[in-house]
Amino acid sequence: MADDFADENENYAVVDGGDNYAQSYGGDEAQALQGFVVEDAGGELISDVQIILTDEEEEMIAGQKQRRVIAALVCCMLVIIAIVVPVSINASGGSGSGTQPPTESPTEQPSAAPSAAPTIGLLPQVITCLGPLTDFDTFQDRQNPQYKAVDWLVNDDPYVQTEDINCGDDRFTTRYVMAAIYFAMGGENWGECGRVDPTCAIGSDEFGWLSNNDVCSWFRVRCDETGESSQVVGFNFGSLLPDIRDQVRWVGDFPSEMRFLTSLIQIQLKDSRVTSIPEFLDAFSNLEELNLENNEVAGPFYKFTGQAFPVLRTMVLSTNRMTGTIPTEHGTLTAIREYRAGSNNLKGEIPDELANMELVAYIDLSENDLFGRPTEKLFELSELRILSLYSNDVSGTIPTTVGGLSFLERIRLNNTQYGGDIPQELYTLENLQEIKLREAKFRGIIDPLVQNLEFLQIFDVSLNEDISGSFPDVFGSIEFLEELRLEGTSLTGTISADVCDSLGNDFGEIEILTLGCEISRPRDCGECISLPDDSCTCPA
C-alpha cells in the first residue's frame, strides 16, 4: 500500500525499507524530508508532519521572516507619517482658514464658514510683522490674548489670509490690535455682537467684533474715515440698556497694544469691569472723553496733565476703587468740562489748583475720605453747573461770590462740615434746581428770596439744628418743587395752606415733605419726623 501511495504522490520518496515515505520541497535546492507516511498494523496509512531542516534552510527561512517584519514596520511608519504630518501642520498654522487674498473692501455679510487652511509659513510671518507691537515671548503662551489675536488673524480673518502681507499696512495692525483688545477684555464671554454673533442683531448697521467686516462697522466702534485710511477714534459703550450692557461688558486690563490706536478721542465704557487705567494712556493725546464710571478701577488717581491731554473735556471715574490723593497736576487740565471722581477711596485735601480749571462745568468729588478746607475760588468758576462735595469731611462756608455762578444748577454740600449762613446770593441763581445742605453746619433763616428759584426741584436743609426762624410760606409758589426736607431744624410756625395744596405725585406737585415737630400742620399734610433730641414729639 505504501508503494501505491508513493506512486501516486511524486513528491514522496520511499525510506526505511519501503514502508515509510518522506515528502520533499520542490526545487533543486530542497530535497529534505518533511513528512512521513507509515502503515499501521492494519494496513492503514498514518501521516504526521515534522519540520526537519538543514542549517542552510533554517537561515533562508529566517531571512525571509526578517524581510517580512522590516516590510511591515516600513508600512506602519508610512501610515503614522501620513497621520501625524497634517496634524502638526494644523497645530502650527491653524486649520479652517483661506489663503485667498482679501477683497479691497469688507463684505456686506460675514462668510458662513472659514475656507481652506493657510500656508505653514503664515503664522511666523505674521508674528514677525507684529514685532514692533508685541514682544515675541508673549506669543509663546497660547492663553495670552495676543496669541489668540494672531491665531484669529491667521485662521479666520480674510483680511490677512495672504502670503503677501504688508507689515506696514494700517489695516493689518489695526485688526490685530482690535482683536487683542477683544480677547484681553473678555470678548470671548460676550453674548452679543462678538465672535459668536457676527451679524450683531442688536446693533443698527453694525457687525460683531471679529466679524469679516471692516473694524469701523464693529459694534460701538467709532472711526474717522476722512483720511486715506480709516482710523479708530472711539469706543462708545455708554447708554446701553441693562440687558444689552450685560452681554458686551468689558472686563480686565487694557492690553498694551491698545496704545497704537493713537487717534482715539473717546473711551466710553460706563458700567463695565475695567480694573485699571493704563500707564500708556498718555499715548492718546487727542483724547476728549474718558468715561469709566462704575467700573473696578483700582490704584492711585492717574496724573492727568494739560500737556499730555490738551483737549480732554470729560473725565468720569466715579464709583471705582481709586486710592491716594488728588494730583495737583489736574489743575492744568484747561479744557476739562466734566471732572468726576466721586465714590472712590480718595484721601487728603482738595488741591487749590483745581480752581484753575476755568472751563469746568461739573465737579464731583463726593463720597470719598477728603478733608480740609477747599479754596473758595471753586465758587468763582464761572462755567460751573454742578458742585458735588457731599459725604466728605471738608469744611468751609458758601461765599457771596456764589452769586456769580449764573449757570449753577446743583449744589450738594450735604454730609460735610460746611456751614455758616446761607448767603442771599444763592437765591438769585435763576437756573438753580437743587440745594442739598443736609446734615452739615448751616445756621440762620431761610430767606423768602428762595421763591425766586422758579426751577428749584429739591430743597433739603434737614438735620441742621441751627437753621431757625419761621417756616417760610413761599414754597407753595415754586412751580417745579418736588422735594422739601426740613426735619431736624429749629424752624417753627405753621405750614402754609398753599404748600399742603401742592402735595401730590403729579408733575409740578411736591412729592416729599418732611417737617420737624415744631411746625404745626394738618394731619394729612406732609410727614412729621421727630428726632431723639427734639423738645417736642410729632402727633400720632
C-alpha positions as CSV (number, residue, x, y, z in Angstrom):
1,M,0.0,0.0,0.0
2,A,2.9,2.3,0.7
3,D,4.2,1.6,-2.8
4,D,0.9,2.6,-4.2
5,F,0.9,5.8,-2.2
6,A,4.4,6.7,-3.4
7,D,3.5,6.1,-7.0
8,E,0.5,8.4,-6.8
9,N,2.4,11.2,-4.9
10,E,5.6,12.1,-6.8
11,N,6.8,14.4,-4.0
12,Y,7.2,11.5,-1.7
13,A,10.1,9.0,-1.7
14,V,10.4,5.6,-0.1
15,V,12.6,5.3,3.0
16,D,13.4,2.7,5.6
17,G,12.7,-0.4,3.5
18,G,9.8,1.0,1.6
19,D,7.3,1.2,4.4
20,N,7.9,4.9,5.2
21,Y,7.8,7.8,2.8
22,A,9.1,11.4,3.1
23,Q,7.7,14.5,1.3
24,S,10.3,16.9,-0.1
25,Y,10.2,20.5,-1.1
26,G,10.0,21.0,-4.8
27,G,13.1,22.5,-6.4
28,D,16.7,21.7,-6.8
29,E,18.0,23.1,-3.5
30,A,15.4,21.5,-1.2
31,Q,15.2,17.7,-1.0
32,A,14.9,17.5,2.7
33,L,12.3,15.2,4.3
34,Q,9.2,17.0,5.6
35,G,6.8,14.3,6.5
36,F,6.4,10.6,7.0
37,V,3.7,8.2,5.8
38,V,3.6,5.0,7.8
39,E,1.4,1.9,7.5
40,D,-0.1,0.7,10.8
41,A,-0.6,-2.9,11.5
42,G,-4.0,-2.9,9.7
43,G,-2.5,-1.5,6.5
44,E,-3.9,2.0,7.0
45,L,-1.8,5.0,6.3
46,I,-0.8,7.2,9.2
47,S,0.7,10.7,8.4
48,D,2.4,13.1,10.6
49,V,4.2,16.4,9.9
50,Q,7.5,17.4,11.4
51,I,9.9,20.1,10.1
52,I,13.3,18.8,9.7
53,L,15.6,21.4,8.0
54,T,19.2,21.8,7.3
55,D,21.2,24.8,8.7
56,E,21.2,26.5,5.3
57,E,17.4,26.1,5.0
58,E,16.8,27.5,8.5
59,E,18.9,30.6,7.6
60,M,17.0,31.1,4.4
61,I,13.6,30.9,6.2
62,A,14.8,33.2,9.0
63,G,15.9,35.8,6.4
64,Q,12.5,35.6,4.7
65,K,10.8,36.3,8.1
66,Q,13.1,39.2,8.8
67,R,12.4,40.8,5.5
68,R,8.7,40.4,6.1
69,V,9.0,42.1,9.5
70,I,11.0,45.0,8.1
71,A,8.4,45.5,5.3
72,A,5.6,45.6,7.9
73,L,7.5,48.2,10.0
74,V,8.1,50.4,7.0
75,C,4.4,50.2,6.1
76,C,3.5,51.2,9.7
77,M,5.9,54.1,9.6
78,L,4.4,55.4,6.4
79,V,0.8,55.2,7.9
80,I,1.9,57.1,11.1
81,I,3.7,59.8,9.0
82,A,0.5,60.2,6.9
83,I,-1.5,60.9,10.0
84,V,0.9,63.0,12.1
85,V,2.2,65.4,9.5
86,P,-1.2,67.0,8.6
87,V,-2.0,67.3,12.4
88,S,1.3,69.0,13.0
89,I,0.7,71.4,10.2
90,N,-2.7,72.3,11.5
91,A,-1.3,72.9,15.0
92,S,1.3,75.3,13.8
93,G,-0.5,77.0,11.0
94,G,-4.1,76.5,12.1
95,S,-7.0,75.0,10.2
96,G,-10.1,76.1,8.6
97,S,-8.7,79.3,7.0
98,G,-8.5,80.5,3.5
99,T,-5.4,81.5,1.6
100,Q,-7.2,83.7,-0.9
101,P,-6.1,87.4,-0.9
102,P,-8.5,89.8,0.8
103,T,-11.0,91.9,-1.1
104,E,-10.5,95.6,-1.4
105,S,-13.5,96.3,0.8
106,P,-15.3,94.3,3.5
107,T,-18.2,92.2,2.5
108,E,-21.8,93.0,3.5
109,Q,-22.3,89.9,5.5
110,P,-19.7,87.6,7.3
111,S,-18.9,84.4,5.5
112,A,-20.8,81.3,6.6
113,A,-17.6,79.3,7.3
114,P,-13.8,79.8,7.0
115,S,-12.1,78.5,3.9
116,A,-9.1,76.2,3.5
117,A,-6.1,76.2,5.8
118,P,-3.3,78.8,5.2
119,T,0.2,78.1,4.3
120,I,2.6,76.8,7.0
121,G,4.7,79.9,6.9
122,L,1.9,82.4,7.5
123,L,2.0,82.2,11.3
124,P,5.7,83.0,11.9
125,Q,5.4,85.7,9.1
126,V,2.5,87.4,10.9
127,I,4.3,87.2,14.3
128,T,7.4,88.7,12.8
129,C,5.4,91.6,11.4
130,L,3.9,92.3,14.8
131,G,7.4,92.5,16.5
132,P,7.1,96.3,16.9
133,L,3.8,95.9,18.7
134,T,4.2,92.9,20.9
135,D,7.3,91.2,22.4
136,F,8.0,87.8,20.8
137,D,7.9,85.9,24.1
138,T,4.3,87.0,24.6
139,F,3.3,84.7,21.8
140,Q,4.7,81.7,23.5
141,D,1.7,81.4,25.8
142,R,-1.3,80.3,23.8
143,Q,-3.6,81.6,26.5
144,N,-2.4,85.2,26.0
145,P,-4.8,87.5,24.2
146,Q,-2.0,88.4,21.8
147,Y,-1.6,84.8,20.7
148,K,-5.4,84.4,20.4
149,A,-5.4,87.5,18.2
150,V,-2.7,86.2,15.9
151,D,-4.5,82.8,15.7
152,W,-7.6,84.6,14.6
153,L,-5.7,86.6,12.0
154,V,-4.1,83.5,10.5
155,N,-7.0,81.2,10.7
156,D,-10.2,83.2,10.4
157,D,-9.6,86.8,9.2
158,P,-9.9,87.1,5.4
159,Y,-8.2,90.5,5.5
160,V,-4.9,88.8,6.4
161,Q,-5.0,85.4,4.8
162,T,-2.5,86.1,2.1
163,E,1.2,85.3,1.8
164,D,1.9,88.8,0.6
165,I,1.5,90.6,3.9
166,N,2.4,94.3,4.2
167,C,3.6,94.7,7.7
168,G,3.2,98.5,7.5
169,D,-0.5,98.3,6.4
170,D,-2.6,100.2,9.0
171,R,-5.5,97.8,8.3
172,F,-3.4,94.8,9.3
173,T,-2.1,96.3,12.5
174,T,-5.4,97.8,13.5
175,R,-7.2,94.5,13.1
176,Y,-4.6,92.8,15.3
177,V,-4.8,95.5,18.0
178,M,-8.6,95.3,18.0
179,A,-8.5,91.5,18.3
180,A,-6.0,91.8,21.2
181,I,-8.4,94.2,22.9
182,Y,-11.3,91.8,22.3
183,F,-9.5,88.8,23.8
184,A,-8.0,90.8,26.7
185,M,-11.2,92.5,27.8
186,G,-13.4,89.4,28.0
187,G,-14.8,89.5,24.5
188,E,-15.0,85.7,24.4
189,N,-17.7,85.9,27.0
190,W,-19.9,88.4,25.1
191,G,-23.3,87.0,24.4
192,E,-24.0,89.6,21.6
193,C,-22.0,91.3,18.9
194,G,-18.8,89.2,19.3
195,R,-17.4,86.3,17.6
196,V,-20.4,84.1,18.4
197,D,-22.8,86.8,16.9
198,P,-21.1,88.3,13.8
199,T,-24.3,89.8,12.5
200,C,-24.9,91.7,15.7
201,A,-28.7,91.9,15.6
202,I,-28.9,94.5,18.4
203,G,-26.6,96.9,16.6
204,S,-28.0,99.3,14.0
205,D,-26.0,98.8,10.8
206,E,-23.2,97.3,12.9
207,F,-21.5,93.9,13.0
208,G,-19.9,91.8,15.7
209,W,-16.3,92.1,16.8
210,L,-14.0,89.8,14.9
211,S,-16.5,89.6,12.0
212,N,-15.2,89.7,8.5
213,N,-16.3,93.3,8.1
214,D,-14.2,96.4,8.5
215,V,-13.5,97.3,12.1
216,C,-15.3,100.6,11.6
217,S,-18.5,98.7,11.3
218,W,-18.0,96.7,14.5
219,F,-20.4,97.2,17.4
220,R,-19.9,100.6,19.1
221,V,-16.6,101.4,17.3
222,R,-16.2,104.9,16.0
223,C,-13.9,105.8,13.1
224,D,-12.6,108.8,11.3
225,E,-12.9,107.9,7.6
226,T,-11.9,111.3,6.2
227,G,-8.2,110.4,5.6
228,E,-6.5,108.0,3.2
229,S,-7.2,105.2,5.7
230,S,-9.9,104.8,8.4
231,Q,-8.7,105.4,11.9
232,V,-10.4,104.0,15.1
233,V,-11.2,107.1,17.2
234,G,-13.6,105.8,19.8
235,F,-15.4,103.1,21.8
236,N,-18.9,104.2,22.8
237,F,-20.4,101.6,25.1
238,G,-22.4,104.1,27.2
239,S,-26.1,104.5,27.3
240,L,-26.8,100.8,26.6
241,L,-29.9,99.2,28.0
242,P,-29.1,96.9,31.0
243,D,-29.9,93.7,29.2
244,I,-27.6,94.6,26.3
245,R,-24.8,96.0,28.5
246,D,-24.6,92.7,30.4
247,Q,-23.9,91.0,27.1
248,V,-21.0,93.2,26.0
249,R,-19.2,94.0,29.2
250,W,-15.5,94.9,29.1
251,V,-13.6,93.1,31.8
252,G,-10.0,93.3,32.9
253,D,-7.0,95.5,31.9
254,F,-6.4,97.2,28.6
255,P,-3.7,95.4,26.6
256,S,-0.5,97.3,25.8
257,E,-1.2,97.0,22.1
258,M,-4.1,99.5,22.5
259,R,-1.5,102.3,22.7
260,F,-1.1,102.1,18.9
261,L,-4.6,103.4,18.4
262,T,-3.1,106.9,18.7
263,S,-6.1,108.6,17.1
264,L,-8.5,107.7,20.0
265,I,-10.7,110.6,21.2
266,Q,-13.3,108.7,23.1
267,I,-13.2,105.8,25.6
268,Q,-16.8,105.4,26.9
269,L,-17.1,102.2,28.9
270,K,-19.5,103.0,31.7
271,D,-20.8,100.1,33.8
272,S,-18.1,97.6,32.8
273,R,-15.4,95.9,34.8
274,V,-12.2,97.6,33.7
275,T,-9.7,97.2,36.5
276,S,-7.1,99.9,35.9
277,I,-6.1,103.0,34.0
278,P,-3.1,102.0,31.8
279,E,0.2,103.8,32.1
280,F,0.2,104.3,28.4
281,L,-2.9,106.4,28.5
282,D,-0.9,109.5,27.6
283,A,-0.4,107.9,24.1
284,F,-3.8,109.3,23.4
285,S,-3.0,113.0,23.2
286,N,-6.2,113.6,21.2
287,L,-8.4,112.1,23.9
288,E,-11.5,114.2,24.6
289,E,-13.6,111.8,26.7
290,L,-12.7,109.1,29.3
291,N,-15.7,107.6,31.0
292,L,-15.1,104.6,33.2
293,E,-17.9,105.3,35.7
294,N,-19.0,102.3,37.7
295,N,-16.1,100.0,36.9
296,E,-13.4,98.4,39.2
297,V,-10.5,100.8,38.6
298,A,-8.1,100.5,41.4
299,G,-4.8,102.1,42.3
300,P,-3.7,105.8,42.6
301,F,-5.6,108.5,40.8
302,Y,-3.9,108.9,37.4
303,K,-1.9,112.1,36.9
304,F,-3.7,113.8,34.1
305,T,-1.9,116.8,32.8
306,G,-2.8,119.5,30.4
307,Q,0.3,118.9,28.4
308,A,-0.5,115.2,27.8
309,F,-4.2,115.7,27.4
310,P,-4.6,119.2,25.9
311,V,-8.2,118.6,24.7
312,L,-9.6,116.3,27.4
313,R,-13.1,117.6,28.2
314,T,-14.7,114.7,30.1
315,M,-13.1,112.7,32.8
316,V,-15.6,110.5,34.6
317,L,-14.1,108.0,37.1
318,S,-16.9,107.9,39.7
319,T,-17.8,104.7,41.5
320,N,-14.5,102.9,41.3
321,R,-11.7,101.8,43.8
322,M,-9.1,104.5,43.3
323,T,-6.9,105.4,46.3
324,G,-4.4,108.1,47.2
325,T,-4.7,111.8,46.8
326,I,-5.9,114.1,44.1
327,P,-2.9,115.0,42.0
328,T,-2.3,118.8,41.8
329,E,-1.4,118.3,38.1
330,H,-5.1,118.0,37.4
331,G,-5.3,121.8,37.7
332,T,-3.5,122.0,34.4
333,L,-6.5,120.4,32.5
334,T,-7.5,123.7,31.0
335,A,-10.0,122.1,28.6
336,I,-11.8,120.0,31.1
337,R,-15.6,120.4,31.4
338,E,-16.6,117.4,33.4
339,Y,-14.4,116.3,36.3
340,R,-15.9,113.5,38.3
341,A,-14.3,111.1,40.8
342,G,-16.9,110.5,43.4
343,S,-17.5,107.3,45.2
344,N,-13.8,106.2,45.5
345,N,-11.3,105.9,48.3
346,L,-9.5,109.2,47.8
347,K,-7.9,110.9,50.8
348,G,-6.3,114.2,51.6
349,E,-7.3,117.7,50.7
350,I,-8.8,119.1,47.6
351,P,-6.0,120.8,45.8
352,D,-6.4,124.6,45.3
353,E,-5.1,124.0,41.8
354,L,-8.5,122.6,40.8
355,A,-9.7,126.2,40.7
356,N,-7.5,126.7,37.7
357,M,-9.9,124.6,35.6
358,E,-11.6,127.6,34.3
359,L,-13.9,125.8,31.8
360,V,-15.1,123.1,34.2
361,A,-18.9,122.7,34.5
362,Y,-19.2,119.7,36.7
363,I,-17.1,118.9,39.8
364,D,-17.9,115.7,41.7
365,L,-15.7,114.5,44.5
366,S,-18.4,113.2,46.7
367,E,-18.3,110.1,48.9
368,N,-14.5,110.0,49.5
369,D,-12.3,110.5,52.5
370,L,-11.4,114.0,51.7
371,F,-10.8,116.6,54.4
372,G,-9.6,120.2,54.9
373,R,-11.0,123.5,53.7
374,P,-11.3,123.7,49.9
375,T,-10.4,127.0,48.3
376,E,-13.4,129.4,48.0
377,K,-12.2,130.1,44.4
378,L,-14.2,127.0,43.5
379,F,-17.2,129.2,43.9
380,E,-15.7,131.6,41.3
381,L,-15.6,129.1,38.4
382,S,-18.0,131.0,36.1
383,E,-18.9,127.9,34.0
384,L,-19.8,125.7,37.0
385,R,-23.2,124.0,36.8
386,I,-22.8,121.2,39.4
387,L,-20.7,121.2,42.6
388,S,-20.9,118.0,44.5
389,L,-18.7,117.5,47.5
390,Y,-21.1,115.6,49.8
391,S,-20.1,112.8,52.2
392,N,-16.6,114.2,52.9
393,D,-15.1,115.8,56.0
394,V,-14.4,119.0,54.1
395,S,-15.4,122.4,55.7
396,G,-15.9,126.0,54.8
397,T,-18.7,128.4,54.0
398,I,-20.6,129.3,50.9
399,P,-19.0,132.7,49.9
400,T,-21.1,135.5,48.4
401,T,-19.2,135.1,45.2
402,V,-21.5,132.2,44.5
403,G,-23.8,134.8,43.1
404,G,-21.6,135.0,40.0
405,L,-22.3,131.4,39.1
406,S,-25.1,132.1,36.7
407,F,-25.1,128.6,35.2
408,L,-25.2,126.8,38.6
409,E,-27.9,124.1,38.6
410,R,-27.0,121.9,41.6
411,I,-25.1,122.4,44.8
412,R,-24.5,119.4,47.0
413,L,-22.7,120.0,50.3
414,N,-24.7,117.6,52.4
415,N,-23.0,115.4,55.0
416,T,-19.9,117.7,55.2
417,Q,-18.6,120.2,57.7
418,Y,-19.7,123.2,55.6
419,G,-21.7,125.7,57.5
420,G,-22.5,129.3,58.3
421,D,-25.3,131.4,56.9
422,I,-26.9,130.6,53.6
423,P,-26.0,133.7,51.5
424,Q,-28.8,135.5,49.9
425,E,-26.8,135.5,46.6
426,L,-27.6,131.8,46.3
427,Y,-31.2,132.6,45.9
428,T,-30.5,134.8,42.9
429,L,-29.3,132.0,40.7
430,E,-32.3,131.5,38.3
431,N,-31.0,128.2,36.9
432,L,-30.7,126.5,40.3
433,Q,-32.6,123.3,40.5
434,E,-31.1,121.5,43.6
435,I,-29.9,122.7,47.0
436,K,-28.7,119.9,49.2
437,L,-27.2,121.1,52.5
438,R,-28.5,118.2,54.7
439,E,-26.6,117.2,57.9
440,A,-24.0,120.0,57.9
441,K,-23.3,123.1,60.0
442,F,-25.5,125.7,58.4
443,R,-27.4,128.2,60.5
444,G,-29.7,131.2,60.3
445,I,-33.0,131.7,58.5
446,I,-34.4,130.5,55.2
447,D,-34.7,133.7,53.2
448,P,-38.0,134.2,51.5
449,L,-35.9,135.0,48.4
450,V,-36.0,131.3,47.8
451,Q,-39.2,131.8,45.9
452,N,-37.2,133.4,43.1
453,L,-35.8,130.0,42.2
454,E,-38.6,129.1,39.8
455,F,-36.8,125.9,38.6
456,L,-36.0,124.6,42.0
457,Q,-36.8,120.9,42.4
458,I,-35.1,119.9,45.6
459,F,-34.6,122.0,48.8
460,D,-33.0,120.0,51.7
461,V,-31.6,121.7,54.8
462,S,-32.7,118.9,57.2
463,L,-30.5,118.0,60.2
464,N,-29.0,121.5,60.5
465,E,-30.3,122.2,64.0
466,D,-29.2,125.9,63.9
467,I,-31.5,126.6,60.9
468,S,-34.1,128.7,62.7
469,G,-36.9,131.2,62.3
470,S,-40.4,130.8,61.0
471,F,-41.4,128.4,58.3
472,P,-41.4,130.4,55.0
473,D,-44.8,130.5,53.4
474,V,-43.4,130.8,49.9
475,F,-42.6,127.3,48.9
476,G,-46.1,126.7,47.6
477,S,-45.3,129.2,44.8
478,I,-42.3,127.3,43.5
479,E,-43.9,125.6,40.5
480,F,-41.4,122.7,40.0
481,L,-40.6,121.9,43.6
482,E,-40.7,118.1,44.2
483,E,-38.9,117.5,47.5
484,L,-38.9,119.8,50.6
485,R,-37.0,118.4,53.7
486,L,-36.9,120.5,56.8
487,E,-36.8,118.0,59.7
488,G,-34.1,118.3,62.3
489,T,-34.0,122.1,62.2
490,S,-35.3,124.7,64.7
491,L,-37.9,126.1,62.3
492,T,-41.2,127.0,63.9
493,G,-44.6,128.2,62.8
494,T,-47.4,126.8,60.8
495,I,-47.1,125.2,57.4
496,S,-48.9,127.3,54.7
497,A,-52.0,126.1,53.0
498,D,-50.6,126.5,49.6
499,V,-47.8,124.1,50.4
500,C,-50.4,121.5,51.6
501,D,-52.4,122.1,48.4
502,S,-49.2,121.4,46.4
503,L,-48.7,117.9,47.7
504,G,-49.1,115.1,45.2
505,N,-47.4,112.8,42.8
506,D,-48.1,114.6,39.5
507,F,-45.7,116.8,37.7
508,G,-45.4,120.2,39.5
509,E,-46.5,118.8,42.8
510,I,-44.5,118.3,46.0
511,E,-43.9,114.5,46.4
512,I,-41.8,114.6,49.6
513,L,-42.4,116.9,52.5
514,T,-40.7,116.2,55.8
515,L,-41.0,118.6,58.8
516,G,-39.9,118.9,62.4
517,C,-42.3,118.7,65.3
518,E,-42.1,122.4,66.0
519,I,-44.0,123.2,62.8
520,S,-47.8,122.9,63.0
521,R,-49.5,121.2,60.1
522,P,-52.8,119.5,59.2
523,R,-52.6,115.8,59.9
524,D,-52.6,114.8,56.3
525,C,-50.1,117.4,55.2
526,G,-46.6,116.0,54.9
527,E,-44.7,113.8,57.3
528,C,-43.6,114.9,60.7
529,I,-40.3,113.4,61.8
530,S,-39.2,113.5,65.5
531,L,-35.6,113.2,66.4
532,P,-34.3,111.9,69.7
533,D,-33.1,115.3,70.9
534,D,-36.3,117.2,69.8
535,S,-38.1,119.1,72.6
536,C,-41.4,118.0,71.1
537,T,-43.0,114.9,69.6
538,C,-44.8,114.5,66.3
539,P,-48.5,113.8,66.9
540,A,-49.6,110.2,66.5
